[in-house]
Amino acid sequence: MRTVRVISRLFPAFMLVTLLALGGALLYAEHAIRDFHENQTALELEAELQLLRDAVQAQLGDAATLRKTIADAGRRTDTRYTVIAADGRVLADSQEDPARLENHGTRPEVLLARSGATPARATRFSATRLETLLYTATLLGAEGGAQSILRAARPLKGLNASLRSLEWHMFAVAVLIFSLAAAASYWLARRLARPLQALRATAEQYAAGNLAAHPPSSDIEEIAGLAGAMQAMARQLNDRIQSLSRERAESEAVLASMVEGVLAVNNAEAVIRLNRAAAQLLGVTSGRMLGRDLREVVRHPVLQEFVLAALASDAPIEKDMLLYAPDERHVAAQGTALRDAAGMRIGALVVLNDVTRIRRLENIQREFVANVSHELKTPITAIQGFVETLLGSDAHKPEDVRRFLEIVNRHTERLNSIIEDLLALSRIEQEESGTLEREDADLSAIAASALQLCRARASGKDIALEHRCGGPMPARVNTRLIEQALVNLLDNAIKFSAPGRLVTIAGERQGDQWKLAVRDQGCGIAAEHLPRLFERFYRVDKARSRQSGGTGLGLAIVKHIAQAHGGAVAVESQPGAGSTFAISLPAAP
Ligand code: ADP
């Protein structure tokens, strides 16, 4: 729709009304003045007729006297007098020769006077005088039954001239009034338009987000009302926006703090929400993904398929999947339809649970149970075999019986040491959870006593043991456990060293840690075994380990003891040259 400014709409209307009012007033005034003037002239003429009437009536029979009287009366005034006989002949005329005048019997004022109308007036253009005249007529006494007429006439020329000058004056006043009205209407239109423009500017500010803007104040009630309503609207809008953004921030915070990954897509498969956990799981940056196509964001085909299935399904769906990037993760995904407040389906919501750790623990547990069973099975099978052999016959030679029983004894010892190690491990694991008993101790002294415990076994293999700790190494530790760890390491060092070699235990300070290193010159360990060396039951050479009475739990126990003290273990090894196992423990402050 075409729009116009208030001023363009109001101003012409005001002008038109002013113009019409002025024009009407002018016309009416002219009409009224003309009427008044004509009436006044007519009354004068009628008064003159009354004055002349008696004299004329007396002289009706004497044409010459009559003409003289009429001519005299005409000279004294600028009125034209005419006496008209009953048949219409002009008997006398103050300005014209009656003989030259035509019959006046049908003149309107004559007819009116004859019909008895008073006053008998007419205004018309005179063919004789060639101007507009006002005529009045009156009946005279009877003359042969019919009545003569005395008529007076005066030109309206003077009236017209004075009316014209009056009109000019009135026109000048009208122009003045018109100008004043124009100025007033212009001012009024501006006064109305200005607050409206200010309101518009405020509304534009609201639209631009500045809801604190104040609408202008106005003394026009409607505009003041509109301004008030606008301000109330802005306040409400502000409140609503604030509560919306607060709600949004809260739900963002909830989503962001969730451990579970949350991914929401709309029906067009565009991402509408992706929380931090989901972004981390999928290896993407959450901010830049919103509004983008699912396939651009989720590079995992299994998850893409799952999201599409969630979009297509009415019932909640679940699936365990393995994602390979950015790192390998086991994910339990749950998908449901996403519905708006009205219950309309607007997309799908997928919750991703990272179950990698749980799966890993489950695996470790499974492996552990399998390993334990396997470890126990070997000695039990052997024991069972030899016992059955012994029971099967009484004809065994006594030396065979003794040999079998020795083997059974060895396997029983092995079973015992496996079970002891397992119990030790489980104890340490429990203590790792915070209940470890500690005392102020000197690690150097613990190392010396561990060496002492291993001395007999070392000398049996002709292996020299060396203690190289500069001075006291104070720390808060569980002495029994640290000693056990060092014995395990020394035991292995002796076990895997050829006779005549040297095993040292050295202590040194590294920052706020003590490092105790057990070094041997034994067979060493190939690099590929090092990462798994501290796992339970892990052995480089299973047969050799078993033969030497190893359970495969020694290093696992060392690792757990170090961890229970807030420390760590490390290994360096060179096949053929020897190995160094080091335990780091926090030093006493
Ligand atoms: P085990 O009871 O079999 O010794 P451990 O957990 O103590 O079990 O050791 C695991 C494996 O690590 C051993 O079987 C052995 O192969 C290797 N190993 C440990 N210590 C040494 C060492 N000092 N030199 C060479 N290999 C070693």
Residues whose N, C-alpha, C, O or C-beta is under 5 A from the ligand:
A	BS01	ADP	N492 A493 F496 G522 G524 I525 L533 Y538 R539 V540 D541 S545 G550 T551 G552 L553 G554 L555 A556 S579
